Every structure is written in C-alpha cells, then in structure tokens.
Amino acid sequence: MLAAGAGSEEAAAQAALPPVTVDAPQPRATAAASARPSRRAASARVNRANRAARPQQAAAPASASGAVAGERAGGPVTGFVATRSATATKTDTPLVETPQSISVITTDQIRNQGAESVGAALRYTAGVSGDVNGGSDTRFGGLQIRGFDMTMPGLYLDGLRLPSSNYVHFLGLDPYGAERLEVLKGPSSAMFGGSGTSGILNYVSKLPTARQFGEVSISGGSFNRYQGEFDVGGPANKEGTVLWRLTGVARDGETQVDFTKDNRVFIAPAVTVKPNEDTTITFLANYQKERTGWGLQFLPSSGTVWANNGRYIPNTRFVGEPGFNQFDTEQSSVGYLLSHDFNDALTFRQNLRYSWMHNEQRSFYGMGYASAADEAAGLLSRGGSGGESTINSFAVDNQLQGRFVTGPLSHTTLFGVDYRNTSFRDMASLFGTGKLNVFAPVYTNSWTNLGPYDDTGIKQSQAGIYLQDQIRLGRLSFLLGGRQDFVTTDLDNNLAKTATSTDASAFTGRAAVMYNFDNGIAPYFSYAESFLPVLSINVAGELLKPEAGVQYEVGVKYQPVGINALITLAAFDLTRSNVVTYAPPSYFAEQTGQVKSRGIELEGTATLVEGVNIRGGYASVDAVVTKDPVNVGKAPTTVPLNRFSLWADYTVQGGAFAGLQFGAGVRYVGSTFGDEANSFKVPASTVVDTLVAYSRDNYRLSLNVTNLADTRYVAACYGNTSCFYAEGHKAIAKLTYRW
C-alpha cells in the first residue's frame, strides 16, 4: 500500500516514501468547527487555492489528542488508527465524536495482515465476520455483523449501496482497490434508506492524489497462487488541478478445494478535476473479471463436525463433478463524486454511480446421506444447478450541508435526496447426478438436465428524503435524523407467466447524545431504526415483506491524549423483524419472524511511534429467535456467543536490523449451533496468523502465514447437510517496490 505507518516501515523508507494524501471531494468539518467565523478573509482563500495546486507534504504527526493532523474522512491513514469517518453521518466527523460504533480497516492493516479478500480483512474486527462460510468460498458469502447475516444488503461502495440478486452479490470486490473498509454497526436507514438491520460495510475507493507515487508488487504461495498488483498516480498537470490514479490486480491461482480455480483481473481508474478552488469532481470506475469454481462445498456434519466411523472428510474435498464446476463473474461500476462550496457555510455534494454484474455458474453440491447405510459407506447424495444472473443498478445521492450557530448551539445540518433503481434477472435449471463416496471419490463427469426451476426478473426503485442535525453545546452533542422512503417493486415470474407489483413506504429515525471530556473519554447513547425492502422471493414466487429493525446502544469511546489510539466499548440491544433466511431443503428465501441480538463489544486500535501496530477486539453476542412457528427461544445458526481477536506487529526502528518487521495474531471463534433446532454444536476454533517482513530503501519483502498450525475446523453449519470448512494453512510471499 502507499503510506508506511510509524510502526510499519524503517525510518529510511519513511523518508523516501512519505504518506500519500488524498486531495479529492470530501465532506466538510463537523459541527465542532462551526463556531469558527462563517467567512474567511480573501487572502486565506487564495492561500487555500495555492495549497491545492501544489503537491502535499507527508502527513503530519499525531496531535495532542491522538489524531493525525490532516486526516480526512475516507482519506489515507498512517498505521492502523483512523480518527475520522463520513460513513455514519455523511459528514467529516471525528470517530470520537460519532455516537455509534464504527470499525475502520486501513490499507496498512490489510497489507500487514496479508488479507486478499474483503472477508479476510474483517477477521480482526469486533462483532464482525466476513468469512462465516470459510475462507475458500469463491462466492464470498457470510458477512455477519452483530449476529445477523448482511451478505446481501450490507455492501456499500463510497456510500452508495451495491445491490444483490437472489444468487450473487458484489462482496468479491478486490480489497486492493480500497483506501479503507468501514463497518458501521447497527441500523443506518435514517441516512441510507433501505439497509441492513445490524450494519453496513462501506468500501471506500482509493482516489487520485496530489503527490506523484507508484507501487508494484508480485506475490506467490499456497494453492499455486500467483498475483501481481500495481497502484500509480499523481498530478496530470503542473498546476495540480487534474489528478489521476490507476490501480490493478491480476491473479492466477487455485483454492484449498480441489479442482477450483481462483483467477481474477481487477482495474480501477480515477481522475480528479478541480476547475476552481470551490469545486472538485472525481470520476472513478472499476472492472473485475473472475474465472473460478465453487469453493463452497456443502458437506455433511457426519465426517466434518464429528467423525464418520473414525473418518473425517479432508478440507480439500470437492464433492461436485470437475467438468461441471463454474462460477464466472464480471462486475463494473462507473460514476463520480462531486463537491462544491457555495461559501464557507454551505456545501453541495452529489455522488452518482451505475453498477453492473453478470454471473454464470454451475455446480453439484452435497445434500447429505440418504440413509444410515449411505452414511456408513460415505455415499453422499448430490444436487446440481446451473444458470446465470445479471444485475443493473443506478444510484444518486444529493446532499446539501450547512453550518450555522443559533445562540449557544452550533449546527452541522445535512439535507439529502437520493434515488436508486435496481433490476436483476436470475435464471437457473436443476441437474442430477449420482452419489459420491466422500472418502474415496470417483468422478464420472456425467449428469442430467432436469429442466428450469427459476426465471425471475425484479425491478425496484427507491426514493428517499432525509434530514440530519449534529448539534453541539460545548462538549455536549446531539444527533437527530429522520428519513422518508418510497419504494416500488415489480416481479416477473417468467416460468409461471405471472407479474406482481408492490409499493412500500417507511419513516426511519435516529437520535443520540454524547459528551466529550477533556481527557479523551466520550460516553454516548443512541437509538436507530432500519427499513429494508427485500429483493427476494419465497418458494411460492412471492415478494417478501420489508425487513425492519430497532437498536438501542450505549457506549464509551476513548482517544487517549498524546497517543495515537482509539478504544470503543459498546453494549447493544438489536431487534430484527421479518428476518430473511435461506434454509434447506429448498434454499429459497423465507421470513422466519423476529430475532433479538444483545451483546457487548470491545475494540481497540493503536499505532505507536516506537514501531508498534495493535488491533484487538472482543464480542459477546446473545442472539435468540423471539418469533417463529417452531424455533422460538432457539439461537440462530452460525452466531458464536464469544469471539476474540488480537493482532500486533513491530518494526525495528534502528540498528543493524532496522526495517525488520514481525507480527502475529490470534483469532478465537466460540462454538455455534449447527441447525435451527439447536440439536448440535459446531466446536469453537482458535487459529494463529503470522507476518515476517523486511523493508530497505524502496523495497519490501514479506511472508504472511494464516492458520499457522493448519488447524482443520468447521467454520459454520446450516443443518446436517450444509457444513463448510474454514481455510487451512496458507502462506503468501510478496515483493513490493515503491517509488
């Protein structure tokens, strides 16, 4: 990545490669700054224009409050500790002044931990998992926040939602294109409209920079994996009014699962134009093409969670047919981020994007043992499907931000109008084949087409109007927000030759209060609601009802004075209604009623001048079904009561070993129930990850090893027929050159 943290590179490398600072449209300062004069002198505005026109210098050191001077929401971070974000409020607000839990994963953390997927990058985030279904899932499902699956509704790109169909989504987007990943925990519909109850994941793109830079790397390792990356950019003219950036990834590899490729090409261009001192527009796009197979294997609990006559199925086992194994995806997005200052108190922003995805897939998957005799013999029944999905989505968000003072109160007020139009079509057919001995497989590459079972087209338009006010009275602050949404959904069932249409509307709100003490301690309380129109149908082909959610959260944030660190402790009570699940045997979407999730989260990050980066998290989540025809009082599958993680790395700062870096992390996931009836448990797991790296001049050589002990364990089960192994031992060596 671009910027070496104080604890992540040797001193010589820092001098040669100062951090890159983004100069692109960003939200203005929060209400804390609104007490300043509303207009600056003309000479100050000239100085601002001059600063914008010349390359920026290295990021300033941490201030007395612990924040890094010059950091802006969505911009680069030196080390692991972000201090500002716009994800929760859509305004540039310090995290310690934001009354809601937010976790930020920086590029330095992604690099140091060797994360090669969005899911892997979230492994050390409290209360969050990005790979519930295991690290070999080439479909990239299993995003869980506070006990709820957010795979389908949870991903946002630069603040605009990336929708999903019934079968595919955008979570496979390569993390190398992200400046940071931000997890906002809890309902957020008051700002974003239709969104997941337990939170969202905001993928913040790398933007053009005002400093010329370049980075190229090659890597290779386990599963015949070879990858190249590059990230280059800088000013396009000497005035610095046009900036550019180009980021790319190319990979040829396989996965832990036999016969399963993992090939990818990713490219992301971006151009920033500053026609005058008050206006900035960044055009950005990305394109990603993948040629993979099904890494996600549906395995039985007998032979994975517990032994089958003393035998365990290897975690490399492929239960399909090698000639019928495809998961090919193309996705792209194009849009812009516009910001215009009418004056020092009034700013207009517009974010616009068109997104597209096309997927073709076919596979066989395990369906359990048909009888006790088959179980004893290890004969697994299999089902198969093949088809394609296409998603088209247009989204635009218009924001008008004002800063003003009324008596002793300072305000940052945001008024917004947004619109999203999404359409997708899913087509699928069923296929049949024979049973497979999972302990001694013999593949026949023979199958029968049983005919189509799904041909569904859905169109949905959503318009919303929202208002938010961040109010400050000294060190006491209030956050008030509300939004009205209007949604129209049209369904075409092309097999049944039927069409239906539904309209829905909802008002969602949130309110919070926070107090920032001089010593960096900031207690808060918040209330938030969510509303999610579901783009899914049940087994009868009917559109599902919108989901709804309510959360109460109380917490305290601590940003110690003089130390670059941030600690958050939060307790939450979250209720989700009209819950959508994809349970066997049909795996069609269904709504099971209501689930309540209560818990405590503790998370801390620190980047110290002595060369140390630390990230740790603990979450205790007690989730229980409160409304359901059968399972009231039961715990949902895949949700551990306890989850703990801790990572630390250290870079030698001087002497003969300057530039040598060591890192290690431990991840613990508690036991989970393996089916909705809570009839069995998936055991807890503990794994260790390590890093060894050496930096000298403009070079960095690193070796990341995940699951050091090659622990074989089940990541999750959704019943006796649907268990998924976690990724075993993986080692990746990388050589990077920066200029």
N, C-alpha and C positions, 0 to 999 in steps of 0.2 A: 504494500500500500504506500501512500505518498508521504505521510508525515511520521517521522520517528519520534516516539514518546520519550520523555525524560528518563523513563526506565526501560526503554526498549531498544536503544542503539548506543554504540560507543560515542564518546564526545567528538571524535574526529568526523564520524558520519553525520552527526547532527550539524556540525559546522558546514560541511559540504552540501548537505541536503536539508535546508530549512523547511519547516512545515509549509504546506501549500494552503493558502487562504482563499476560500470561495468568494467571488465577487459577482453575485447573481441575485435575482429577486428574492428578498427575504422579508418576513413580517417585521413591522416596526416594533419599537420597545414597548414593554408592558406598562400598566398603569403606574408602576413605581416611578417612572420617568416623567409622568405627566405634570409634575409640579414645576418642571422647567419652563422658561418663557416660551410662549407659543410661536414666536418668530425669532430667528437668529439674524444677526447683522449680515449685511450683504457681503462683507469681507469673509465671513465664516462660510457662506455658501460657495464663494469662489475657492476657498481652501478645500472644501469638500470635493468639488469638481476636480481640482488638481490631484487630490489623493486618489480619486477613482481612476484617473488617467495614467498613473504610473504603477508599476508592479509593486505589490505589497511585500512587506518585510516578514521575517519569521514571526510566528505567533509570540505574543508577549508572555512573560512568566505568570504564574498564578498570583492573584491579588491576595490581600489580607483575608478576604472572605473565602478563599479557596478556589474561586472561579478563575478561569483563564481569560485574561483580558483579550477582547476582540472576538471571542467565540460568538457565533450567531446560530439561531435555530436552523437546523438542517445542515449546518456547515461542518467542516472537518474538526476533529478533536485530536489533541496530542495525548496519547495514552488511552486509558480506559474510562475516564470520568468526563461525561458530558454534563454541562451545567445549564444548558438552555434547550428548549424544545418548543415547537409550534403544534405538535400533534394533538395535545389536549384542548387547546384554546384557539388554534389557528392564528395566534399572535405570538410574537417572540417573547416568551416568558421564562424567567429562571425556573428550573425544576424545583428549587427550594421554596418558590412562591406559587407552585401549582398544587392545588388541593386534591390531588388524585394520584394514584400510583402509576408511575411510568418507568419502564426499564429501557435503557439505550445501549445498544451493542455497537461499538465503534469499529472502524476499519482496523485499528491496531489490535483490538481483541480478536477479530475474525482472522487476521494474519497470524498472530501469536498462537492461537489455538488450532490453526490449520483447518478451519471449517470450510468445506467445499459445497455446502448446501445451506439454504436458509434454515432448515431444520437443525442441522448440526450447530449453526451459530447461536441457537437458542438454548443449548444444553445447560448453560450455567446461569439461566435466568429464573429467579424465584417464582414458583407457581405456574411455570410455563414449560411446555414441551413441544418441540417441533417435529419430533420423530417418534410419536407414540407407537406407530406401527413398525418401528425398526428402521435402521439406517440404510437398508438395502431397498427401500421402497422407491422405485423409479416413478411412481405416481405421485410421490411427495404429499401423501395424506398424513393425518394425525397431528394437526396443530391443536393443542389443548391449552386453554387459559382458564385458571381457577376452576378446574373440574369439568369444563364443557368443551366439546369439540367445536373449533372455529375454522375448520379447513375450508368450508365452502363460503361463508360470509365474511371471513376475517381479514383478508388481504387488501391493503390499500397501497397504491403507488403514488407518491408525492401528494398524499391527501385525498386522492380520488379512488373510489372502490374499483377493484378488478373483480367482476362477477364470475360466476361459475355456471356450468350446466349440471345435469344430474350425474355426470360421469367424470368431468375434467375441470381443472381449475388452474390458476396461474402461480401456484406456490413453488413451482420448479424454477422460477426466475433465478438466474445465477447471482450469488451474493457479491461477486467481484464488481458488479455494477453499482453497488450500494455505497453511499457515503456513510450511512448508519442504518440500523434497523431499530425501530422504536415500537415498543409494546405498551399500549395504553390499556390498563386493566379496568374492567367494569364497563357498564353501559355508556355509550357515547352518541346516542341518536340526537341529542339536543344540538350537536354540531354537524353530524354526518348523515343524519336521516337513517334509512334502513341499514342497520349494522348489528353485529353480533352482541348478544347479551353480556358475555363475560369479557369482551375487549376486542381490540383490533391490533393488527400488525401493520405498521406503516413502513414501507420500503422507500427510503429517501435516496434518490438518484445522485450519483456524482455529477457535479455541474462544472462548467468551464471555470478556469482560474485566471487570475491576473499575473501569475508567475509562470514562466516557461519551465516545463518539467517533462520527465519521461521515466518510464519504468517498463521493464520487460523481464519475464521470468519463464523458466522451464521447470517442470516437475515430473516425477515418476515414482511408481511404487506398487503397492499391493494391487492385485486383481488386474495386472497388465495395464495399469493406468498411466497414460502419458498426456500431459497438458501443457499448453503454452498460454501466456497472458501478456497483455500489454495495456498501458494506460499513458497517454501522451496528451499534451495540450499547452495552452498559453495564449498570449495576445496574438491576434492576427494582424494588427497594425500598430505602429509606434505610439499612437495616441492612447491605445488601450481601450478603445470604445467597441471593439469587436474581439471577443474571446472564443476559444474553441476547445473541444476535448473529444477524444476518441478512445473508447475502452473496448477491449475484446478478449474473448476466451475461445480456445479450440481444444477439444479433448477427444482422445480415442482410448477407450477402456472397457472394462467389464465390471461386474459386481461380485459380491460374495456368492450369489446364486449362480449355479451352473447354467450355461447357455444364454446368459443375459448380458447383453451389451449395455454400455452407458456412454454413448458418443454425443458430443454437443458442440455447437458453434453459437457464440453469442457476440453481438456487436452493438455498441451504444454510442452514437454520435450526439454531440450537443454544441450549440452555438449561442452565445450571449451577445446581444446588441444593445448599446446604450446611446440612443440618439441624442439625449441631453442629460443633464445632471439629475433630473427628477424621474426619468423613465428608464426602465430596464425590461427587456423581454428575452427569455431564453427558450429557444426551440430545441426540443430533445426527442429522441426516439430510441427504440431498441428492437432488436430482432433476435430470436433464438430458435434454433432448429435442433431437435433431438431425435436420435435413432436408437431406441432401446428396446428391451424386452420387459416382461413382467418380473420385476424383482420381488414383488409382493406375493408370497406363497401362502395359500390358505391350508394350514396344516392342522391335523387333529391334536387334541390335548393329550391323548394317549400316544406317547412317543416324543412329546415335547415338554409338557408340564410335568408329567410323570412317565416313568419307564413303561414300555410295552414289552412285557416278558423279558425285562432286563435290557432292552434295546432302546436307544434314542435315535431319532431321525437326525442326520447331520444338518447343521445350519446352512450348508451349501446346496441342500437338496432342491431340485427342480421337479415339480410334480405335474407339469404340462407335457406338451409334445414340442421338441425342438423346432419342428417345421411350422408350428402354429403358435408363435411367440413374438408378438409385435406390440410396441407402444411408441408410436411415432408422433411427434408433436411439433408444430410450428406456431409461434406466437410473436406478436409485434405490437408496439404502441408508438403513437406519434402525437405530439401536442406541444403546448407552450405554457410558460409561467410568465405572467405579465404583472408588473408593479409600477404604479405611477403615484407620485406625491403631488397632490394639488397644493399643499403647503405643509408646514411642519406639523400640523394637527390633523390633516385629513389625507388618507391614502386609499387608493383603489387597487385591488388585485383581482386578476382573473386567471384561473387555472383551467385548461381545456385539454382533453385527450380523447383520441379514438384508439380502441384496443380490439385486437382480433386474435383468435386462436382456432386452429384446426388440428384434430387428433384422429388418428386411425389406430385401432387396437384389435387384437385378437389373442385369446389365450384359453387354456384349460386351467382349472383350479380345483383344489380338493373340496370334497363335500362330505367328508367323514367316512366312517366304516359303516357299511350297510347292515352288518350283523356281527355277533360276537365271534363267529368263525372267521370273518374277514379281518376283524381286529387282531385276532391271534395270528393270522397269517400275514398281517401287514398290508392287506389289499385295500387300497384307498379308492373310493368312488370319486368320479370327477365329472364336473360340468364344464361347459365351454360357451364362450360368446365372442362375437366379433362385430365390429361396426365402426362408426365414425361420428364425431361431434364437431360442430362449428359454432363459435361464439362471436358476436359482434356487439360492441358497446361504445356509446358516445357519452361523455360526461363533461360538464362545465360547472364551475363554481365561481360566482361573482361575490366579492367581498368589499365592503366599504368600512374602513376603520377610522374612528375619530378619537381624539384625546382632548379632554377638557376638564375644567375644575368647576365644581359647584360648592361654594363655601369651603368647608374643611375637607371635602371629598374630592379625590381625583379619580377620573374615569378613563378607562380604555373600552370603548363601545364598538362592537362589531355587528354590522347588519349584513345579511347574506341571502342570496337567492341562487339555488343550484338546480340542475336538471340532469337526469341520466336516462338514457334509452338503451335497453339491452334486448338482444334477441339471440336465441340459440336453437339448434336443432340436433337432437340425438336420434341416431338410427342404430339398431342392434338386432342381431339374429342369434339364435341358440344353436349350439353344436354339441354333438355327442361323441364319446369315445369310450374305450374300455377302461377297466380298473388298472391301477398301477401298484406294484409292490414298492412301498416307500423305503424299504431297507435294502432291496436289490432290484432297482428299476430296470425295466427293459422297454425302451421306447419304440413304438411302431410307426409313428407319423401317419396314422390313419384316423379319419374322423368322418362324421356325417353331418351335413347341414340340415337342421331340424326346422328351419324357416324363421322369419322375422318375429320378434316379440315386442319391439318398441320402435316407433317412428313418431316422435313428438316434437312439435315446434312451439316455442313460448316467446312472446314479446311482452316486455314490461317497460312502462315509462313511469318515472318518479320525479315529481317536482316538490321542492321544499323552500320555505322561507323561515329564516331564523334570526334571532337577536340575542346578543350576549353583552353583559356589562361586567367588567372587572373593576371593582370599586375599592379604593384604598383610603383608610383613615389612619394616618401614622403607620404603625406596624400591624394594624388590624386590616384584613382584607376580606372582601366578599366576592363571590362569583355567582351570578344569576344568568340563566339561559333558558330559552324556550324555542320550540320549532314546531311548525305545522307541515305535515307531509300529505301529498295526494298521489295515489298510485293506481294505475290501471294495468291489469294483466290479462293477456289473451292467450288461450291454449288451443292448439290444433292437434288433435289425435288423428294422424293420417292413416292409421290402421283401422280404427273404428269409424272413420269418416265423421267425426264429431268436432264441434268447436264450442268453447265456452269463454266467457269474459267476466271478470270481477273487478270491482272498484273498492278501494280501501283508503282510509284516511286516519291520521292519528296525530295527537299533540303529545310531545315528549318534553320534559324539562329536567333541569338540574339546578342545584343550589349548594353552595359550600361556604364555609368560613374558615379562616386561617389566621394565625398570629405568628409573626417572625420576630423572635427575640434577638438581641444583640449578639448573643453567644452562638448563633447559628442553629438553634433549636426552633422548629416550626411545627406546632401541633395543628391538626385540621380535622374537620368533619365535612362529609359530602353526601349528597343524595342525588341519584341519577336514574333515568328511565331509558328503556330501549324499545325499538319497534323494528321488526324485520319482516318485510314481505318476502315470502319464501318462493324461490323459483324451482319448485319441486312438485311432483305429483305422486299420489299414492298408487297402490296396486290396481285400483279401480280406474285410474286415469284422471282423478280429480285433483284440482289445485288445492294445496294445503292452506290452512289459515295462517295469518301472520303470527310470528312469534312476538312475545313481549317479555320485558324484564324490568326488575327494580333492584337497586342496590343501595345499601347503607354502608358507609365506610368511615372509620375513624383511624387516624394515624398520626405519626410524627416523623418529620424529616430532620436530618441533622447534617449540616455542612460546617465542619469544624473550622474555626478561624485559623488561617495560616497554613492549612493542609488541603491538598487537592484530593478531596474525598467527599462522598455523599452516601448517607445511610438512610434507609426508609424502613419503618416498621408500620404495618397496617393490619387492621382487622376488618373483615367484611362480612356482610350478610346479603347474599345474592339469590334472588328467586327468578327462575326462568319458566315461562308458561308456553304451552303449545310446542313442546320440545320435539324436534325432528331427529329421528334415528334411522339407521339403515341396518335393520336386524335380519338375521337369517330366519326362515329359509329363502325368502323372496329377494331380500336386499333392496326392495323398493323403499322409498321414503315413507315414514309414518310418524304420527304425532302421538306421543305416549302420555301427555298430560303435563305434569309440573314437577320440577326438580329444584331443590333448595341446596345451595352450597354456602357453607360458612367456613371461615378459616382465618389463619394468621400468616402473614408473610414478613420475612426479614431479609433485606438485601443491602449489600454494601459494595462500593467500588472505590478504589484508591489508586492513584499514580503518584509515587513519591520521587523526590529529586534524587534519592540515592540509587535509583535504577530498579525500583520495585513496582510491579503492577499486581493488584489483588482484585478478585471478584468472588463474592460469596453470596449464597442465598439459601434460605430455608423456608419451606411452606408446609403448613398443616391444613389440609382441606378435608372437611367432613361433608360429603355430598350424599343426599338421600332423596329418593323418589317420594314425593308427597301426594301426587295424584296419578293413578294408573289403574286400569282394570284388574291387574294381577299383582304388581310388584311394589305396592305401597310399603314404605319402610325399608326397602332394599337400597343398596348402594349401586350407582351406575357402574358399568364395566370400565376398566382402564384407569380409574381415578385412585391414586395412592393416597393414603392418609398422611404420609410424610414423604417429603422429598428434600434432599440436601445436596449442595454442590459447593466446592471451593477450588479456586484456581489461583496460583501465584507464579510469577516469573521474575527473575532477577538478571540484570545485565551488569557485568563487571565494568566499572567506570574508569579504571586506570590500571597502570602497571602492565606487565607482560601479557596478561590475559584480558586486557581491555577489549570489549566487543563480544566477549563470550557470554552467551545467554542460556540460562537453564529455566525450565518451567515444568510444573506438574499440576494436575488437577484430579480431584476425586468426585465421582458422581454416585449418589445413592438414591434409588427409587424404591419406595416401600411396596409391599405386596398389594395386589389389586384383585378384585373379584373377576372371575373369568366368564361369567354369564349373568344375565339379568336376574335369575333366580338366586344368585349368590351361592350356588351349590359347590363351587370350588374356587380356590385362590391360585393366582399366578405368584410364585415366590418373589421376594424382594431381590434386588441386584445391586452390586457395587462394582464399579469399574474405575480404572486409573488411566489418565491420559498424560503424555509427557511431551516435552519440547527440548531440543538442543539446537542452538543456532550460533553462528559466528558472523560478525559484521566487520568489514575492513574496507576503508575508502568507500567506494560506491557499490560494493558487493555485499550480499547476504546469502549465506548458505544455511539451510535449516532442515531439521528432521522432526516431523511430528508423528507420534505413535498414539493412536486411540485404542482403547481396550487393551492395555499393555499385556495383561495376563491371558488374553484370548479367552475370556470368560464366555461360556455358552449359556445364554439365558433367553427366556421368552420375554419380549417387550410387552405384548398385550394379547389377550384373547377376547373374542366377541361371541363366545359359545364354544362348545366342544369341537366344532368343525372349523373354527376360524382363529387359529393362533399364529402369531408372527414372531420370528426370531429377531433379536437385535443384531446389530452388526458386530462381528468378531474383531480380532486383531487387524489393524490396518496401519501401514507405515508409508509415509509420503515424504520424499526428499525434494527440496526446491532450491534452485539457484536464481537469485534476483539481482539485476543490475539497474541502478538508478542514475539519472543524470539531470 
